[in-house]
Amino acid sequence: MKSFVCAARPFRWSTAIATRRMPLVSPPVRDDDAGLAALLDRSKLVYLCLHGYAGDDTLYGGDGGVPALSVLTILKADLTGAVVVLAGCWGQGPVAEAFMASGAACVVGDTDV
């Protein structure tokens, strides 16, 4: 099963333990990296431990300042039937909606309320 696992640098080890996969780490992974959408495309499991902010269309790596994954990149991917876990901040709003628009079966995230 193809998966896409990405974490902010401080959360790389906890993400690896949770998913049993070494994640892509941001930084150095950035949203503008060529091929990021292709890595995401057709994944059946997407697990992200990145920083987010209410109403924002981007998830961030590092200490919250490096754009790691945006709505525009998510919408380029075919995620039909994928299970998406947003294990970082703000698992609702534009990012979750973009995953659903790309075909995800479900998005699991928090509200940070």
C-alpha positions in Angstrom: 0.0 0.0 0.0 1.4 3.4 -1.0 1.7 5.8 1.9 2.8 9.4 2.3 4.2 10.2 5.7 5.6 13.7 6.6 6.5 15.3 9.8 7.9 18.6 11.2 11.5 17.9 12.2 10.7 17.9 16.0 8.1 15.1 15.5 10.0 12.8 13.1 10.7 10.1 15.6 7.2 10.0 17.1 5.8 9.9 13.6 8.2 7.0 12.7 7.0 5.1 15.7 3.3 5.7 15.0 3.5 4.7 11.4 6.4 2.3 11.3 7.8 4.4 8.4 10.5 7.0 8.4 8.7 10.2 7.4 9.7 12.9 5.0 10.9 15.6 7.2 10.2 19.4 6.9 12.5 21.1 6.6 14.2 20.2 4.2 10.9 19.1 2.4 9.1 22.2 1.3 5.7 22.7 -0.5 7.4 24.1 -3.6 9.6 21.0 -4.0 9.2 19.5 -7.5 7.6 16.1 -7.3 5.9 16.5 -3.9 2.4 16.2 -5.5 3.6 13.0 -7.3 4.8 11.5 -4.0 1.4 12.2 -2.5 -0.6 11.0 -5.6 -2.4 7.7 -5.2 -1.4 7.2 -1.6 -3.9 5.1 0.4 -2.6 6.3 3.8 -1.5 9.9 4.4 -0.1 10.7 7.9 1.0 14.2 8.6 2.4 15.6 11.8 2.9 19.2 10.8 2.0 22.6 12.2 -1.2 24.3 11.1 -3.2 27.4 11.9 -7.0 28.1 12.0 -8.3 28.8 8.5 -4.9 28.5 6.8 -4.4 26.7 3.5 -0.9 25.4 4.3 0.7 23.0 6.8 4.2 23.9 8.1 7.3 22.1 9.2 10.1 23.0 11.5 8.9 25.5 14.1 5.9 26.4 12.0 7.6 28.7 9.5 8.5 26.4 6.6 5.6 25.7 4.2 5.5 21.9 4.0 2.2 21.1 2.2 -0.5 23.4 0.7 -4.0 23.0 -0.5 -2.8 23.6 -4.1 -0.4 20.6 -3.9 -3.1 18.4 -2.2 -5.6 19.2 -5.0 -3.1 18.0 -7.6 -3.1 14.5 -6.2 -5.6 11.7 -6.7 -6.3 10.4 -3.2 -9.3 8.3 -4.1 -10.1 6.1 -1.0 -7.3 7.4 1.1 -7.3 7.5 4.9 -5.8 10.8 6.0 -4.5 11.4 9.5 -3.7 15.0 10.5 -1.8 14.4 13.7 -0.6 18.0 14.0 -2.4 21.3 14.7 -5.7 22.2 13.1 -7.0 19.1 11.5 -10.0 20.9 10.1 -10.7 23.7 7.6 -9.2 24.2 4.1 -6.5 21.5 4.4 -9.0 18.8 5.4 -11.5 20.0 2.8 -8.8 19.7 0.1 -8.1 16.1 1.0 -11.8 15.3 0.8 -12.0 17.1 -2.6 -9.1 15.0 -3.8 -11.1 11.8 -3.1 -10.0 10.8 0.5 -12.4 8.4 2.1 -11.9 10.1 5.5 -9.9 12.7 7.3 -9.1 12.2 11.0 -7.9 15.4 12.7 -8.4 17.6 15.7 -10.0 21.1 16.2 -7.4 22.5 18.6 -10.2 24.1 20.6 
